[in-house]
Amino acid sequence: MHELALADSVLKAALSAADDAGLDRVERIVVRVGELQQIKRDLFEFSLTEVLPAQDVRLAEVEFDVSEEPVRFQCRSCDTDYGRADAGFDNDGDEGEAIHFIPELSHAFARCPSCGSPDFDIQAGRGITLVRIDGSSEDDPG
């Protein structure tokens, strides 16, 4: 279950960022998950709550805001910007599973809808991004 390992990594990164920002309390962690990651969102959100260290009072009331970032490709041949549905591959089947493990394999399955080229850059929808951490410190006025 890689969702648990990813959730643990996200939480560690969030706590490190909270330390750097001097936050005594973390209220909200905003995470964006790329469509190519093939993560089961409900399992990932559950995993985030499961990896919370019970002894860390900074996280006592934290909420998670998880959203999905759709994949976007940019054709290197004709400069067309397009999404997964336009690329012609099934993100839920064997193709999606292969791309999940090795995103560069998308070049074997996806084609530019304008010129048919398999030569493109992945512009969005890959990886996991810690977008924002909302919190407060005891030094905050008011």
WOCOR-V834046 format. One record per backbone hydrogen bond with DSSP energy under -0.5 kcal/mol. NH is the residue of the N-H (numbers start at 1). CO is the residue of the C=O. Records with the same first field share a line. If there is no record, write none. Layout:
NH = CO / CO
//
This chain:
4 = 1
5 = 1
6 = 2
7 = 3
8 = 4
9 = 5
10 = 6
11 = 7
12 = 8
13 = 9
14 = 10
15 = 11
16 = 12
17 = 13
18 = 14
19 = 15
20 = 16
21 = 17
22 = 18 / 19
23 = 18
24 = 136
25 = 136
26 = 58
27 = 25 / 134
28 = 134
29 = 63
30 = 132
31 = 29 / 65
32 = 129
33 = 67
34 = 32 / 127
35 = 69
36 = 125
37 = 34
38 = 35
41 = 39
44 = 40
45 = 41
46 = 42
47 = 43
48 = 44
49 = 45
50 = 46
51 = 47
52 = 49
54 = 52
56 = 53
57 = 55
59 = 56
60 = 57
62 = 59
63 = 27
65 = 29
66 = 64
67 = 31
69 = 33
70 = 68
72 = 124
73 = 82
74 = 121
75 = 80
76 = 119
77 = 119
79 = 75
82 = 73
84 = 71
87 = 83
88 = 84
89 = 84
91 = 89
93 = 90
96 = 90
97 = 93
98 = 94
99 = 95
100 = 96
101 = 97
102 = 98
105 = 102
106 = 103
107 = 104
108 = 105
109 = 105 / 106
110 = 106
111 = 87
112 = 117
116 = 112
120 = 118
121 = 74
123 = 72 / 121
124 = 72
129 = 32
131 = 30 / 129
132 = 30
134 = 28
136 = 25
140 = 137
//
